[in-house]
Amino acid sequence: MNKFLHTVAVRRATAFALAFALVAGSFASFPGAAASAQKMSAAKSTARLSDEQRILHVLNRLGFGARPGDVERVRKLGLENYIEQQLAFDKIDDAAAEARLRNLSSYRMTTAELYRKYPQPGQLLRALQRQGRLPADLAALRENRTAQGANDDAVKPNADAGKMDAEGSMSNDAAAMKAGDGDVPGAAGNDARKDYRQAIQEYYRENNLLLPARITAELQASRILRAVYSERQLQEVLVDFWTNHFNVYANKGADRWLLVSYDRDTIRPHTLGKFKDLLLATAQSPAMLFYLDNFQSASPTAGQGAARPRVRRFFETLTNPRGAGDAGQGQPGRGMNRRRQLRREAGATAEGAQEAMPAAPQQAQTPAPQQQPRRMRRGINENYARELMELHTLGVEGGYTQKDVQEVARCFTGWTIFDPRGIGGAAGLTNPERAGTFFFNPRLHDDGEKTVLGHKIPAGGGVGDGLLVLDILSKHPSTAKFIATKLARRFVSDNPSPALIERTAAAYTKSDGDIRTTLRALFASPEFNAPENYRAKIKTPFELAISAVRSLGGETTGAPALHQWIARMGEPLYQYQAPTGYPDTAEHWVNTGALLERMNFALALVANRINGTRVDLARFNSAGGATATGADKSRLVEQFAAVILQGDMSERTKAALLKQLNEAATTTATPSMPANAANSTNAANATTALTRATDSDGDAMMPRGGDVGGGGRRRLGARRDTFAMNAPIPEAARIAALILGSPEFQRQ
């Protein structure tokens, strides 16, 4: 037992040493190291980037880093030609990358098809139960769970969502299966939940249905695959940028189903077009309308006095994939109660949606007044209006007032979603193929006169009110400055100069918000090519993971194991709850927990311990073998520095790494320190010493008081020991991992 406890203590000490090394070495821009950062900047400003460094700089900033052979290809093409090629991404043949998405079936589906193929379990089971069609075994399990626990319709976010096996098949969807059902405490509860999940999985298999968590997992996989393999690297960087700028949280209600179209139809086609077009696309996106609640925003007096047509079918498409029929027949006295509950689930926007459709002859009669269910109380929702100005266009200091927020919210009343959860179409109330699409409902719109930022918007404008607001905002000087600042921060430095922002904003204004023209001016600026901005930005977890796979010429299927590492490092895709999206500055990622996971990720990657992702280090390793002599280590450092950093590793970093690798060879396993722990300790010692040798002020960069920023979000005491510490790895892999953890690679 004492030996075991000692081993655990060694592993924890190693983990902290690795985290310290990475924090101290990679994040010179952290506020606590201002003096060091100033010295480094001053030294760089006296030099010029070499031609090779300029190529690396462009590959890192306009893409996700260089693959083996990329530098030579860009040199042959010409750097300026390469930049122009990336700006005209639609002319680049990307069929090879697209082919890697062929197994992601959900990504090719419409929202209506997603609702049918991936129904929400709680919603499906409630519909089956109302119709008396719930299978006996599943009904018994459901009644047992309901009897022992309180009903809870909330799906717990992030709970087992997106878990898949190495082949990409769903292994669990516990969170979704809990929807609408209570938890049972204790061991009996665990058994009940297991039986319940298995019964639901069996029902889904028998009816050719799939669990909805797979949608998010495949969407995340599509982002990973394109970032790794696409030749349209700038487009992928901009997809990442605009997805954060117009952030939508996947775990909010129907957004799990709506985000596929958001990525495919809203963000991607508009990454390099006019900003106004991108703004309009997001404003009319069902994902954004649902996320910021605008689909529920209506004039308080909207829709008064309208009657609803009679309902004849209930959930036939959803609950009987192999056939259809009248579920309400043969059950007198129950139809009206079902209709009321169905209306509540379908939401108030369904009533406006069906008005836009011609009523069937048998639905033309007006039901008796006593049969009319009560309408939901509606009102104006200001969420989207506020975020539209604060986060999407003008910025927090853009000059708008609370009165402007209220007026903009009035302009966007009636901008809603046709059958937002697909319930109406499945029940035969509406056209099922239009489920989850944008819909302007004039009955919900406030058609009075409005004034926005001093511009009078006449009464009676209908949907044009919102269009006029988007035009005003996209052309506003504050929007030009805000977008220029964010683009400069993403592509140049965390703190872009006022002069650069002013010039970039001028390019935006002169081109009427053309993103391509704005970026062209940014890439041609002296600041973009300044030596002090070379490897000055910290990679986000997504950028780090993708660039690591690319640098080693790795292969990935995009399976969830790789995304789970990105999440552990602090950046799960589509999982940022606030509308701000993930920040793009170093401070957010500088905390011990997240940085520790970066080194753990590097060790897992080089040791091929990430399911669905493989790197072949043997092709770069002329020394071979699990161990290496001093001369072999020197060759390995040179070889992997050439592969991962294209040889651009400082002499001080290289010397410190070799010194520590040679000294670490004298540390051997003892009865109290097994070989596995000794190997890990050597790696930690090498990284720590490497950092201290390359940055004498590194100690000042260590964050104090635990987490800093939002990157890690887990306290050190609660973090699991990494499996990467539990087994020795070959010397070549350890050297590759240390270079991936070096200051040069962690920056871009």
Disulfide bonds with the S-S distance in Angstrom:
none
